[in-house]
Amino acid sequence: MDILKVAGLAILGVVTAMFLKQGKGEYSTIIGLAMALLVCGYVVMNLLDVVKTIETLWQRVAGNTNFLYILLRVIGITYISDLTSGICKECGYSVLAGQVTIAGKMGVLLAGFPIFMNLLDFVLGLGA
């Protein structure tokens, strides 16, 4: 997925909506909704590539899937905390958004500890 296309589309939508908001506020809302639907459609179209990549990863780690589970868990935590934080910010609850972000970071840290422990065991095993 080309993030530059998505970012360009979003910025174009925001700038257009800002210009229209001064005169006709209802058109601004329609433009914002249309841009959101276009970005969502673009993401859904590229979802097949993500699924194929996950299948390839799954085949490569056929014997040891713990790391893949951790990776998927971390990705999920990141997306959920970012989405929730964004919603909180949009509703005017910036403090709550910050707390959700911190909770997401702590979740990622805790989910990644098994990988760190395996790496530490490996390094300590080299010295013995």
HELIX and SHEET records of a PDB file:
HELIX    1   1 ILE A    3  GLY A   23  1                                  21    
HELIX    2   2 GLY A   25  MET A   45  1                                  21    
HELIX    3   3 LEU A   47  ARG A   60  1                                  14    
HELIX    4   4 ASN A   66  GLU A   90  1                                  25    
HELIX    5   5 SER A   94  GLY A  127  1                                  34    
END                                                                             
